[in-house]
Amino acid sequence: MEQDQRETPGDPRFMREAIELAVENVRAGRGGPFAAVIVRNGEVIARGTNTVTSTNDPTAHAEVNAIRAACRVLGDFQITDCEIYTSCEPCPMCLGAIYWARPRRVFYGATREDAAAVGFDDAMIYDEIDCSPDQRALPMEQLLREEAQAGFAAWREKPDRVDY
């Protein structure tokens, strides 16, 4: 009988690698103190560090960069048989990307509270997710809903679509 993934312990070697990459990233001036390692069958297939400030890309978080690299290696948009080791609990954006990528499991080092203590506070974003669009701090207004259905109609009618 296959062992439940929740009972399988993480491998500290991979978490230590993620932590070392995060420290190296800061010292090299490439970005924030975050790194992620993606492992498949006990082997690292991709790594990612935070490169937000060095690439002027607000989506260039460690987990997103690692997922993109792993998907290129695997030739797939999902990493279902992989584990992610990340130096810190994922932010809301990375958490969303992780769910879409569908890894088997995620291991994280520091907590979001640890990140907030040094200036990386995502609490406002977590709070905003629970708000209806008209109650968010960033003004959001629905526009042309009926016309926007055209994209969904095209998707429904596409016989060779790849569902995800």
Disulfide bonds with the S-S distance in Angstrom:
none
